[in-house]
Structures are given as structure tokens and as C-alpha cells.
Amino acid sequence: MDVPTLAGLLHEAEEHHGAYEAAAPEHHWWDWYAAYLFAREQGRTPDEAAREAAAHMEALLK
């Protein structure tokens, strides 16, 4: 992955993380971002990646 692609994905993740963060328990943003970026690299859509990141966090925070 090149720097411009990564920067674009981080920006996209930031936009989607805001909705999650508003309703989520206290968490480390990097855990959500990592799950989101991984899902996007696996070909998921932004909405699918956000759902998968939220599910990852739910499992992580149990």
C-alpha cells in the first residue's frame, strides 16, 4: 500500500469512527481503526468495514 492510499483510508476511517465513538464505551481509537483498515483491505465496503470494526470492539471490550 502506498502513502496516499493509506492516508485516504485513514481519512475514511476517521469519518466512520465518529459515529461509532459517539455511542461507544471508552476505547482506544487505534483498535477500531485497525479493524476498519483490515476489513477495507479485505474488500469490504466502508459500511461493512465500520460494522466489522464495531463487532471487533464489542468482542474486545467484553
All heavy atoms as TSV, in Angstrom:
chain	resi	resn	atom	element	x	y	z
A	1	MET	N	N	0.858	-1.173	0.000
A	1	MET	CA	C	0.000	0.000	0.000
A	1	MET	C	C	0.903	1.234	0.000
A	1	MET	O	O	1.881	1.280	0.733
A	1	MET	CB	C	-0.885	-0.026	1.248
A	1	MET	CG	C	-1.771	1.161	1.367
A	1	MET	SD	S	-2.835	1.216	2.821
A	1	MET	CE	C	-3.683	-0.325	2.706
A	2	ASP	N	N	0.530	2.214	-0.777
A	2	ASP	CA	C	1.321	3.446	-0.812
A	2	ASP	C	C	0.757	4.468	0.183
A	2	ASP	O	O	-0.327	4.301	0.740
A	2	ASP	CB	C	1.387	4.010	-2.229
A	2	ASP	CG	C	0.011	4.325	-2.804
A	2	ASP	OD1	O	-0.936	4.567	-2.044
A	2	ASP	OD2	O	-0.113	4.339	-4.039
A	3	VAL	N	N	1.531	5.507	0.412
A	3	VAL	CA	C	1.156	6.513	1.406
A	3	VAL	C	C	-0.153	7.220	1.050
A	3	VAL	O	O	-1.021	7.376	1.921
A	3	VAL	CB	C	2.319	7.517	1.626
A	3	VAL	CG1	C	1.885	8.671	2.508
A	3	VAL	CG2	C	3.512	6.799	2.244
A	4	PRO	N	N	-0.367	7.659	-0.187
A	4	PRO	CA	C	-1.644	8.314	-0.488
A	4	PRO	C	C	-2.855	7.391	-0.257
A	4	PRO	O	O	-3.890	7.850	0.228
A	4	PRO	CB	C	-1.516	8.699	-1.960
A	4	PRO	CG	C	-0.051	8.821	-2.199
A	4	PRO	CD	C	0.565	7.752	-1.331
A	5	THR	N	N	-2.722	6.116	-0.578
A	5	THR	CA	C	-3.823	5.176	-0.344
A	5	THR	C	C	-4.087	5.025	1.142
A	5	THR	O	O	-5.239	5.064	1.596
A	5	THR	CB	C	-3.514	3.809	-0.982
A	5	THR	OG1	O	-3.332	3.995	-2.391
A	5	THR	CG2	C	-4.634	2.816	-0.744
A	6	LEU	N	N	-3.028	4.869	1.926
A	6	LEU	CA	C	-3.178	4.738	3.371
A	6	LEU	C	C	-3.786	5.997	3.967
A	6	LEU	O	O	-4.686	5.926	4.814
A	6	LEU	CB	C	-1.834	4.424	4.028
A	6	LEU	CG	C	-1.844	4.292	5.549
A	6	LEU	CD1	C	-2.837	3.224	6.002
A	6	LEU	CD2	C	-0.452	3.977	6.051
A	7	ALA	N	N	-3.327	7.150	3.520
A	7	ALA	CA	C	-3.884	8.409	4.014
A	7	ALA	C	C	-5.377	8.504	3.715
A	7	ALA	O	O	-6.167	8.933	4.560
A	7	ALA	CB	C	-3.141	9.597	3.404
A	8	GLY	N	N	-5.764	8.096	2.523
A	8	GLY	CA	C	-7.187	8.101	2.166
A	8	GLY	C	C	-7.999	7.170	3.048
A	8	GLY	O	O	-9.101	7.523	3.490
A	9	LEU	N	N	-7.464	5.990	3.314
A	9	LEU	CA	C	-8.175	5.047	4.180
A	9	LEU	C	C	-8.264	5.556	5.618
A	9	LEU	O	O	-9.286	5.378	6.287
A	9	LEU	CB	C	-7.500	3.674	4.153
A	9	LEU	CG	C	-7.794	2.821	2.939
A	9	LEU	CD1	C	-6.924	1.567	2.948
A	9	LEU	CD2	C	-9.268	2.435	2.886
A	10	LEU	N	N	-7.205	6.187	6.100
A	10	LEU	CA	C	-7.247	6.755	7.455
A	10	LEU	C	C	-8.279	7.871	7.541
A	10	LEU	O	O	-9.020	7.971	8.537
A	10	LEU	CB	C	-5.862	7.257	7.863
A	10	LEU	CG	C	-4.858	6.180	8.209
A	10	LEU	CD1	C	-3.455	6.767	8.321
A	10	LEU	CD2	C	-5.256	5.442	9.478
A	11	HIS	N	N	-8.354	8.692	6.513
A	11	HIS	CA	C	-9.366	9.756	6.497
A	11	HIS	C	C	-10.775	9.156	6.493
A	11	HIS	O	O	-11.662	9.595	7.229
A	11	HIS	CB	C	-9.155	10.660	5.280
A	11	HIS	CG	C	-10.108	11.792	5.239
A	11	HIS	ND1	N	-11.170	11.846	4.371
A	11	HIS	CD2	C	-10.185	12.921	5.981
A	11	HIS	CE1	C	-11.853	12.950	4.577
A	11	HIS	NE2	N	-11.282	13.617	5.548
A	12	GLU	N	N	-10.975	8.159	5.672
A	12	GLU	CA	C	-12.266	7.469	5.599
A	12	GLU	C	C	-12.609	6.848	6.955
A	12	GLU	O	O	-13.747	6.940	7.436
A	12	GLU	CB	C	-12.175	6.391	4.526
A	12	GLU	CG	C	-13.425	5.586	4.309
A	12	GLU	CD	C	-13.167	4.521	3.255
A	12	GLU	OE1	O	-12.906	4.874	2.084
A	12	GLU	OE2	O	-13.239	3.333	3.617
A	13	ALA	N	N	-11.621	6.221	7.584
A	13	ALA	CA	C	-11.834	5.609	8.898
A	13	ALA	C	C	-12.220	6.666	9.919
A	13	ALA	O	O	-13.117	6.447	10.750
A	13	ALA	CB	C	-10.584	4.854	9.344
A	14	GLU	N	N	-11.564	7.817	9.866
A	14	GLU	CA	C	-11.886	8.905	10.788
A	14	GLU	C	C	-13.355	9.309	10.659
A	14	GLU	O	O	-14.051	9.507	11.660
A	14	GLU	CB	C	-10.992	10.109	10.516
A	14	GLU	CG	C	-11.333	11.314	11.371
A	14	GLU	CD	C	-10.630	12.579	10.918
A	14	GLU	OE1	O	-10.272	12.684	9.728
A	14	GLU	OE2	O	-10.461	13.463	11.765
A	15	GLU	N	N	-13.832	9.419	9.433
A	15	GLU	CA	C	-15.225	9.802	9.209
A	15	GLU	C	C	-16.190	8.773	9.785
A	15	GLU	O	O	-17.209	9.126	10.375
A	15	GLU	CB	C	-15.481	9.990	7.715
A	15	GLU	CG	C	-14.745	11.175	7.132
A	15	GLU	CD	C	-14.867	11.268	5.629
A	15	GLU	OE1	O	-15.161	10.246	4.968
A	15	GLU	OE2	O	-14.654	12.378	5.110
A	16	HIS	N	N	-15.894	7.499	9.621
A	16	HIS	CA	C	-16.778	6.449	10.119
A	16	HIS	C	C	-16.633	6.230	11.625
A	16	HIS	O	O	-17.589	5.834	12.290
A	16	HIS	CB	C	-16.530	5.134	9.372
A	16	HIS	CG	C	-17.132	5.119	8.016
A	16	HIS	ND1	N	-16.504	5.672	6.919
A	16	HIS	CD2	C	-18.317	4.647	7.576
A	16	HIS	CE1	C	-17.282	5.525	5.864
A	16	HIS	NE2	N	-18.383	4.922	6.228
A	17	HIS	N	N	-15.462	6.492	12.158
A	17	HIS	CA	C	-15.240	6.288	13.589
A	17	HIS	C	C	-16.053	7.264	14.433
A	17	HIS	O	O	-16.485	6.931	15.528
A	17	HIS	CB	C	-13.744	6.422	13.928
A	17	HIS	CG	C	-13.435	6.180	15.359
A	17	HIS	ND1	N	-13.086	7.196	16.208
A	17	HIS	CD2	C	-13.427	5.044	16.091
A	17	HIS	CE1	C	-12.872	6.693	17.407
A	17	HIS	NE2	N	-13.071	5.387	17.364
A	18	GLY	N	N	-16.298	8.445	13.902
A	18	GLY	CA	C	-17.054	9.444	14.658
A	18	GLY	C	C	-18.417	8.939	15.092
A	18	GLY	O	O	-18.831	9.144	16.240
A	19	ALA	N	N	-19.122	8.259	14.210
A	19	ALA	CA	C	-20.440	7.724	14.561
A	19	ALA	C	C	-20.320	6.632	15.620
A	19	ALA	O	O	-21.137	6.556	16.546
A	19	ALA	CB	C	-21.125	7.170	13.314
A	20	TYR	N	N	-19.296	5.815	15.503
A	20	TYR	CA	C	-19.090	4.754	16.497
A	20	TYR	C	C	-18.713	5.368	17.846
A	20	TYR	O	O	-19.266	5.003	18.878
A	20	TYR	CB	C	-17.982	3.789	16.039
A	20	TYR	CG	C	-17.635	2.781	17.103
A	20	TYR	CD1	C	-18.454	1.671	17.339
A	20	TYR	CD2	C	-16.517	2.947	17.902
A	20	TYR	CE1	C	-18.156	0.765	18.333
A	20	TYR	CE2	C	-16.213	2.045	18.900
A	20	TYR	CZ	C	-17.034	0.953	19.108
A	20	TYR	OH	O	-16.743	0.060	20.113
A	21	GLU	N	N	-17.787	6.303	17.822
A	21	GLU	CA	C	-17.279	6.883	19.063
A	21	GLU	C	C	-18.376	7.579	19.869
A	21	GLU	O	O	-18.362	7.547	21.102
A	21	GLU	CB	C	-16.157	7.864	18.750
A	21	GLU	CG	C	-15.448	8.363	19.980
A	21	GLU	CD	C	-14.211	9.150	19.638
A	21	GLU	OE1	O	-14.186	9.854	18.618
A	21	GLU	OE2	O	-13.255	9.044	20.422
A	22	ALA	N	N	-19.328	8.181	19.184
A	22	ALA	CA	C	-20.393	8.912	19.868
A	22	ALA	C	C	-21.239	8.017	20.765
A	22	ALA	O	O	-21.779	8.475	21.776
A	22	ALA	CB	C	-21.286	9.603	18.840
A	23	ALA	N	N	-21.354	6.744	20.426
A	23	ALA	CA	C	-22.219	5.844	21.196
A	23	ALA	C	C	-21.455	4.724	21.889
A	23	ALA	O	O	-22.061	3.927	22.602
A	23	ALA	CB	C	-23.257	5.235	20.256
A	24	ALA	N	N	-20.157	4.664	21.720
A	24	ALA	CA	C	-19.374	3.535	22.218
A	24	ALA	C	C	-18.853	3.782	23.633
A	24	ALA	O	O	-18.687	4.929	24.049
A	24	ALA	CB	C	-18.185	3.294	21.291
A	25	PRO	N	N	-18.568	2.692	24.340
A	25	PRO	CA	C	-17.890	2.859	25.624
A	25	PRO	C	C	-16.456	3.337	25.386
A	25	PRO	O	O	-15.967	3.323	24.248
A	25	PRO	CB	C	-17.904	1.445	26.224
A	25	PRO	CG	C	-18.056	0.532	25.068
A	25	PRO	CD	C	-18.831	1.292	24.024
A	26	GLU	N	N	-15.795	3.753	26.448
A	26	GLU	CA	C	-14.415	4.208	26.318
A	26	GLU	C	C	-13.573	3.120	25.654
A	26	GLU	O	O	-13.693	1.941	25.980
A	26	GLU	CB	C	-13.853	4.531	27.695
A	26	GLU	CG	C	-12.500	5.175	27.648
A	26	GLU	CD	C	-12.034	5.635	29.013
A	26	GLU	OE1	O	-12.869	5.946	29.876
A	26	GLU	OE2	O	-10.811	5.675	29.198
A	27	HIS	N	N	-12.757	3.540	24.703
A	27	HIS	CA	C	-11.946	2.590	23.954
A	27	HIS	C	C	-10.744	3.311	23.355
A	27	HIS	O	O	-10.668	4.531	23.372
A	27	HIS	CB	C	-12.767	1.954	22.823
A	27	HIS	CG	C	-13.213	2.929	21.787
A	27	HIS	ND1	N	-14.268	3.806	21.981
A	27	HIS	CD2	C	-12.732	3.200	20.557
A	27	HIS	CE1	C	-14.413	4.554	20.913
A	27	HIS	NE2	N	-13.490	4.218	20.027
A	28	HIS	N	N	-9.803	2.530	22.851
A	28	HIS	CA	C	-8.660	3.089	22.137
A	28	HIS	C	C	-9.023	3.162	20.657
A	28	HIS	O	O	-9.387	2.158	20.053
A	28	HIS	CB	C	-7.419	2.224	22.325
A	28	HIS	CG	C	-6.963	2.140	23.734
A	28	HIS	ND1	N	-6.460	3.226	24.419
A	28	HIS	CD2	C	-6.944	1.111	24.602
A	28	HIS	CE1	C	-6.143	2.863	25.643
A	28	HIS	NE2	N	-6.427	1.587	25.779
A	29	TRP	N	N	-8.911	4.350	20.098
A	29	TRP	CA	C	-9.303	4.546	18.708
A	29	TRP	C	C	-8.527	3.631	17.780
A	29	TRP	O	O	-9.052	3.181	16.773
A	29	TRP	CB	C	-9.145	6.008	18.288
A	29	TRP	CG	C	-7.736	6.520	18.313
A	29	TRP	CD1	C	-7.126	7.176	19.340
A	29	TRP	CD2	C	-6.759	6.414	17.279
A	29	TRP	NE1	N	-5.831	7.478	19.006
A	29	TRP	CE2	C	-5.576	7.020	17.741
A	29	TRP	CE3	C	-6.763	5.864	15.999
A	29	TRP	CZ2	C	-4.416	7.087	16.979
A	29	TRP	CZ3	C	-5.608	5.930	15.233
A	29	TRP	CH2	C	-4.458	6.539	15.729
A	30	TRP	N	N	-7.283	3.328	18.094
A	30	TRP	CA	C	-6.459	2.536	17.173
A	30	TRP	C	C	-6.963	1.117	17.005
A	30	TRP	O	O	-6.771	0.516	15.956
A	30	TRP	CB	C	-4.986	2.555	17.578
A	30	TRP	CG	C	-4.731	2.192	19.006
A	30	TRP	CD1	C	-4.636	0.931	19.537
A	30	TRP	CD2	C	-4.543	3.095	20.080
A	30	TRP	NE1	N	-4.402	0.998	20.880
A	30	TRP	CE2	C	-4.333	2.326	21.257
A	30	TRP	CE3	C	-4.523	4.481	20.191
A	30	TRP	CZ2	C	-4.107	2.890	22.502
A	30	TRP	CZ3	C	-4.297	5.032	21.441
A	30	TRP	CH2	C	-4.090	4.254	22.560
A	31	ASP	N	N	-7.635	0.568	18.011
A	31	ASP	CA	C	-8.217	-0.767	17.862
A	31	ASP	C	C	-9.316	-0.754	16.805
A	31	ASP	O	O	-9.398	-1.646	15.957
A	31	ASP	CB	C	-8.775	-1.274	19.196
A	31	ASP	CG	C	-7.696	-1.606	20.198
A	31	ASP	OD1	O	-6.643	-2.142	19.787
A	31	ASP	OD2	O	-7.900	-1.345	21.394
A	32	TRP	N	N	-10.179	0.253	16.856
A	32	TRP	CA	C	-11.256	0.368	15.868
A	32	TRP	C	C	-10.668	0.623	14.485
A	32	TRP	O	O	-11.061	-0.001	13.508
A	32	TRP	CB	C	-12.216	1.494	16.268
A	32	TRP	CG	C	-13.471	1.523	15.463
A	32	TRP	CD1	C	-14.667	0.963	15.792
A	32	TRP	CD2	C	-13.670	2.138	14.172
A	32	TRP	NE1	N	-15.591	1.192	14.796
A	32	TRP	CE2	C	-14.998	1.909	13.791
A	32	TRP	CE3	C	-12.846	2.848	13.312
A	32	TRP	CZ2	C	-15.523	2.376	12.597
A	32	TRP	CZ3	C	-13.359	3.314	12.105
A	32	TRP	CH2	C	-14.684	3.072	11.764
A	33	TYR	N	N	-9.711	1.554	14.381
A	33	TYR	CA	C	-9.089	1.875	13.095
A	33	TYR	C	C	-8.438	0.644	12.476
A	33	TYR	O	O	-8.544	0.412	11.268
A	33	TYR	CB	C	-8.041	2.977	13.260
A	33	TYR	CG	C	-8.574	4.384	13.161
A	33	TYR	CD1	C	-9.646	4.807	13.930
A	33	TYR	CD2	C	-7.977	5.301	12.311
A	33	TYR	CE1	C	-10.111	6.108	13.849
A	33	TYR	CE2	C	-8.437	6.608	12.226
A	33	TYR	CZ	C	-9.507	7.004	12.995
A	33	TYR	OH	O	-9.971	8.283	12.908
A	34	ALA	N	N	-7.713	-0.120	13.285
A	34	ALA	CA	C	-7.028	-1.306	12.755
A	34	ALA	C	C	-8.034	-2.287	12.170
A	34	ALA	O	O	-7.822	-2.825	11.075
A	34	ALA	CB	C	-6.203	-1.973	13.855
A	35	ALA	N	N	-9.125	-2.529	12.883
A	35	ALA	CA	C	-10.153	-3.450	12.386
A	35	ALA	C	C	-10.796	-2.898	11.114
A	35	ALA	O	O	-11.064	-3.644	10.167
A	35	ALA	CB	C	-11.209	-3.696	13.461
A	36	TYR	N	N	-11.038	-1.597	11.087
A	36	TYR	CA	C	-11.630	-0.964	9.907
A	36	TYR	C	C	-10.706	-1.092	8.701
A	36	TYR	O	O	-11.121	-1.518	7.619
A	36	TYR	CB	C	-11.921	0.519	10.199
A	36	TYR	CG	C	-12.574	1.225	9.047
A	36	TYR	CD1	C	-13.955	1.268	8.942
A	36	TYR	CD2	C	-11.819	1.833	8.038
A	36	TYR	CE1	C	-14.573	1.901	7.869
A	36	TYR	CE2	C	-12.423	2.462	6.967
A	36	TYR	CZ	C	-13.799	2.500	6.892
A	36	TYR	OH	O	-14.404	3.105	5.828
A	37	LEU	N	N	-9.434	-0.735	8.874
A	37	LEU	CA	C	-8.478	-0.808	7.766
A	37	LEU	C	C	-8.293	-2.234	7.277
A	37	LEU	O	O	-8.214	-2.483	6.066
A	37	LEU	CB	C	-7.136	-0.211	8.172
A	37	LEU	CG	C	-7.127	1.299	8.412
A	37	LEU	CD1	C	-5.759	1.731	8.925
A	37	LEU	CD2	C	-7.494	2.066	7.169
A	38	PHE	N	N	-8.246	-3.177	8.198
A	38	PHE	CA	C	-8.110	-4.580	7.810
A	38	PHE	C	C	-9.302	-5.003	6.946
A	38	PHE	O	O	-9.134	-5.636	5.905
A	38	PHE	CB	C	-7.997	-5.474	9.045
A	38	PHE	CG	C	-7.857	-6.924	8.704
A	38	PHE	CD1	C	-6.632	-7.443	8.305
A	38	PHE	CD2	C	-8.947	-7.777	8.756
A	38	PHE	CE1	C	-6.501	-8.783	7.964
A	38	PHE	CE2	C	-8.834	-9.107	8.415
A	38	PHE	CZ	C	-7.607	-9.615	8.013
A	39	ALA	N	N	-10.504	-4.652	7.382
A	39	ALA	CA	C	-11.705	-5.013	6.620
A	39	ALA	C	C	-11.700	-4.380	5.232
A	39	ALA	O	O	-12.060	-5.027	4.242
A	39	ALA	CB	C	-12.963	-4.615	7.393
A	40	ARG	N	N	-11.280	-3.118	5.137
A	40	ARG	CA	C	-11.231	-2.455	3.835
A	40	ARG	C	C	-10.225	-3.142	2.922
A	40	ARG	O	O	-10.475	-3.318	1.743
A	40	ARG	CB	C	-10.892	-0.970	3.994
A	40	ARG	CG	C	-12.013	-0.165	4.625
A	40	ARG	CD	C	-13.229	-0.063	3.725
A	40	ARG	NE	N	-12.970	0.946	2.707
A	40	ARG	CZ	C	-13.240	0.806	1.421
A	40	ARG	NH1	N	-13.796	-0.302	0.961
A	40	ARG	NH2	N	-12.973	1.776	0.570
A	41	GLU	N	N	-9.079	-3.540	3.483
A	41	GLU	CA	C	-8.072	-4.236	2.674
A	41	GLU	C	C	-8.574	-5.601	2.204
A	41	GLU	O	O	-8.101	-6.122	1.204
A	41	GLU	CB	C	-6.773	-4.404	3.450
A	41	GLU	CG	C	-5.981	-3.132	3.555
A	41	GLU	CD	C	-4.572	-3.373	4.033
A	41	GLU	OE1	O	-4.355	-4.210	4.924
A	41	GLU	OE2	O	-3.670	-2.708	3.487
A	42	GLN	N	N	-9.544	-6.164	2.916
A	42	GLN	CA	C	-10.129	-7.440	2.532
A	42	GLN	C	C	-11.259	-7.271	1.530
A	42	GLN	O	O	-11.920	-8.230	1.156
A	42	GLN	CB	C	-10.638	-8.184	3.775
A	42	GLN	CG	C	-9.562	-8.509	4.803
A	42	GLN	CD	C	-8.453	-9.346	4.215
A	42	GLN	OE1	O	-8.696	-10.410	3.676
A	42	GLN	NE2	N	-7.230	-8.859	4.310
A	43	GLY	N	N	-11.508	-6.024	1.102
A	43	GLY	CA	C	-12.503	-5.763	0.071
A	43	GLY	C	C	-13.878	-5.371	0.572
A	43	GLY	O	O	-14.809	-5.248	-0.217
A	44	ARG	N	N	-14.022	-5.158	1.870
A	44	ARG	CA	C	-15.316	-4.748	2.404
A	44	ARG	C	C	-15.606	-3.298	2.012
A	44	ARG	O	O	-14.694	-2.496	1.839
A	44	ARG	CB	C	-15.359	-4.854	3.928
A	44	ARG	CG	C	-14.966	-6.170	4.542
A	44	ARG	CD	C	-15.851	-7.324	4.121
A	44	ARG	NE	N	-15.590	-8.502	4.930
A	44	ARG	CZ	C	-14.580	-9.351	4.757
A	44	ARG	NH1	N	-13.716	-9.154	3.798
A	44	ARG	NH2	N	-14.431	-10.399	5.539
A	45	THR	N	N	-16.883	-2.974	1.919
A	45	THR	CA	C	-17.288	-1.588	1.678
A	45	THR	C	C	-17.040	-0.785	2.952
A	45	THR	O	O	-16.866	-1.360	4.032
A	45	THR	CB	C	-18.780	-1.498	1.320
A	45	THR	OG1	O	-19.548	-1.866	2.471
A	45	THR	CG2	C	-19.134	-2.368	0.117
A	46	PRO	N	N	-17.068	0.551	2.856
A	46	PRO	CA	C	-16.901	1.347	4.073
A	46	PRO	C	C	-17.934	1.010	5.155
A	46	PRO	O	O	-17.579	0.897	6.333
A	46	PRO	CB	C	-17.055	2.786	3.579
A	46	PRO	CG	C	-16.548	2.732	2.173
A	46	PRO	CD	C	-17.046	1.399	1.654
A	47	ASP	N	N	-19.177	0.821	4.774
A	47	ASP	CA	C	-20.203	0.483	5.771
A	47	ASP	C	C	-19.967	-0.894	6.372
A	47	ASP	O	O	-20.144	-1.093	7.579
A	47	ASP	CB	C	-21.603	0.570	5.164
A	47	ASP	CG	C	-22.027	2.005	4.896
A	47	ASP	OD1	O	-21.470	2.938	5.517
A	47	ASP	OD2	O	-22.918	2.193	4.054
A	48	GLU	N	N	-19.589	-1.848	5.555
A	48	GLU	CA	C	-19.287	-3.188	6.070
A	48	GLU	C	C	-18.083	-3.140	7.007
A	48	GLU	O	O	-18.092	-3.773	8.066
A	48	GLU	CB	C	-18.997	-4.153	4.919
A	48	GLU	CG	C	-20.200	-4.509	4.077
A	48	GLU	CD	C	-19.833	-5.248	2.805
A	48	GLU	OE1	O	-18.693	-5.118	2.306
A	48	GLU	OE2	O	-20.724	-5.958	2.291
A	49	ALA	N	N	-17.078	-2.369	6.629
A	49	ALA	CA	C	-15.880	-2.252	7.469
A	49	ALA	C	C	-16.219	-1.615	8.809
A	49	ALA	O	O	-15.709	-2.042	9.850
A	49	ALA	CB	C	-14.813	-1.450	6.744
A	50	ALA	N	N	-17.085	-0.614	8.804
A	50	ALA	CA	C	-17.486	0.031	10.055
A	50	ALA	C	C	-18.232	-0.959	10.947
A	50	ALA	O	O	-18.012	-1.003	12.161
A	50	ALA	CB	C	-18.356	1.255	9.768
A	51	ARG	N	N	-19.101	-1.767	10.368
A	51	ARG	CA	C	-19.817	-2.779	11.154
A	51	ARG	C	C	-18.847	-3.819	11.714
A	51	ARG	O	O	-18.969	-4.226	12.875
A	51	ARG	CB	C	-20.899	-3.451	10.312
A	51	ARG	CG	C	-22.135	-2.578	10.106
A	51	ARG	CD	C	-23.304	-3.356	9.527
A	51	ARG	NE	N	-23.030	-3.894	8.206
A	51	ARG	CZ	C	-23.207	-3.239	7.069
A	51	ARG	NH1	N	-23.655	-2.000	7.088
A	51	ARG	NH2	N	-22.955	-3.809	5.911
A	52	GLU	N	N	-17.899	-4.251	10.891
A	52	GLU	CA	C	-16.924	-5.239	11.362
A	52	GLU	C	C	-16.031	-4.654	12.454
A	52	GLU	O	O	-15.698	-5.350	13.420
A	52	GLU	CB	C	-16.091	-5.770	10.200
A	52	GLU	CG	C	-16.911	-6.673	9.299
A	52	GLU	CD	C	-16.081	-7.346	8.217
A	52	GLU	OE1	O	-14.853	-7.457	8.362
A	52	GLU	OE2	O	-16.695	-7.784	7.227
A	53	ALA	N	N	-15.656	-3.395	12.320
A	53	ALA	CA	C	-14.851	-2.753	13.358
A	53	ALA	C	C	-15.638	-2.649	14.658
A	53	ALA	O	O	-15.101	-2.900	15.741
A	53	ALA	CB	C	-14.386	-1.381	12.890
A	54	ALA	N	N	-16.907	-2.312	14.561
A	54	ALA	CA	C	-17.751	-2.239	15.764
A	54	ALA	C	C	-17.890	-3.622	16.408
A	54	ALA	O	O	-17.825	-3.742	17.644
A	54	ALA	CB	C	-19.125	-1.664	15.416
A	55	ALA	N	N	-18.051	-4.650	15.616
A	55	ALA	CA	C	-18.149	-6.011	16.153
A	55	ALA	C	C	-16.836	-6.417	16.811
A	55	ALA	O	O	-16.835	-7.055	17.875
A	55	ALA	CB	C	-18.518	-6.991	15.043
A	56	HIS	N	N	-15.728	-6.043	16.201
A	56	HIS	CA	C	-14.413	-6.327	16.788
A	56	HIS	C	C	-14.310	-5.661	18.161
A	56	HIS	O	O	-13.849	-6.271	19.126
A	56	HIS	CB	C	-13.302	-5.835	15.859
A	56	HIS	CG	C	-11.964	-5.827	16.492
A	56	HIS	ND1	N	-11.241	-6.971	16.718
A	56	HIS	CD2	C	-11.212	-4.807	16.984
A	56	HIS	CE1	C	-10.101	-6.661	17.308
A	56	HIS	NE2	N	-10.067	-5.345	17.477
A	57	MET	N	N	-14.730	-4.402	18.239
A	57	MET	CA	C	-14.645	-3.685	19.503
A	57	MET	C	C	-15.557	-4.297	20.563
A	57	MET	O	O	-15.186	-4.379	21.726
A	57	MET	CB	C	-14.989	-2.201	19.295
A	57	MET	CG	C	-14.000	-1.463	18.435
A	57	MET	SD	S	-12.296	-1.588	18.993
A	57	MET	CE	C	-12.397	-0.764	20.578
A	58	GLU	N	N	-16.737	-4.723	20.142
A	58	GLU	CA	C	-17.649	-5.351	21.095
A	58	GLU	C	C	-16.990	-6.594	21.700
A	58	GLU	O	O	-17.037	-6.810	22.910
A	58	GLU	CB	C	-18.956	-5.728	20.404
A	58	GLU	CG	C	-19.984	-6.296	21.354
A	58	GLU	CD	C	-21.302	-6.606	20.661
A	58	GLU	OE1	O	-21.700	-5.845	19.767
A	58	GLU	OE2	O	-21.906	-7.633	21.018
A	59	ALA	N	N	-16.369	-7.393	20.875
A	59	ALA	CA	C	-15.693	-8.599	21.362
A	59	ALA	C	C	-14.486	-8.234	22.217
A	59	ALA	O	O	-14.235	-8.865	23.257
A	59	ALA	CB	C	-15.259	-9.470	20.185
A	60	LEU	N	N	-13.756	-7.207	21.831
A	60	LEU	CA	C	-12.562	-6.790	22.542
A	60	LEU	C	C	-12.893	-6.225	23.917
A	60	LEU	O	O	-12.160	-6.452	24.882
A	60	LEU	CB	C	-11.817	-5.744	21.707
A	60	LEU	CG	C	-10.458	-5.266	22.186
A	60	LEU	CD1	C	-9.462	-6.414	22.154
A	60	LEU	CD2	C	-9.989	-4.130	21.309
A	61	LEU	N	N	-13.995	-5.523	24.025
A	61	LEU	CA	C	-14.348	-4.845	25.262
A	61	LEU	C	C	-15.138	-5.707	26.250
A	61	LEU	O	O	-15.516	-5.236	27.307
A	61	LEU	CB	C	-15.124	-3.560	24.946
A	61	LEU	CG	C	-14.311	-2.495	24.187
A	61	LEU	CD1	C	-15.212	-1.347	23.759
A	61	LEU	CD2	C	-13.149	-2.003	25.019
A	62	LYS	N	N	-15.372	-6.945	25.883
A	62	LYS	CA	C	-16.110	-7.843	26.805
A	62	LYS	C	C	-15.263	-8.218	27.971
A	62	LYS	O	O	-14.115	-8.350	27.985
A	62	LYS	CB	C	-16.564	-9.106	26.077
A	62	LYS	CG	C	-17.764	-8.843	25.232
A	62	LYS	CD	C	-18.277	-10.134	24.673
A	62	LYS	CE	C	-19.527	-9.859	23.861
A	62	LYS	NZ	N	-20.098	-11.048	23.324
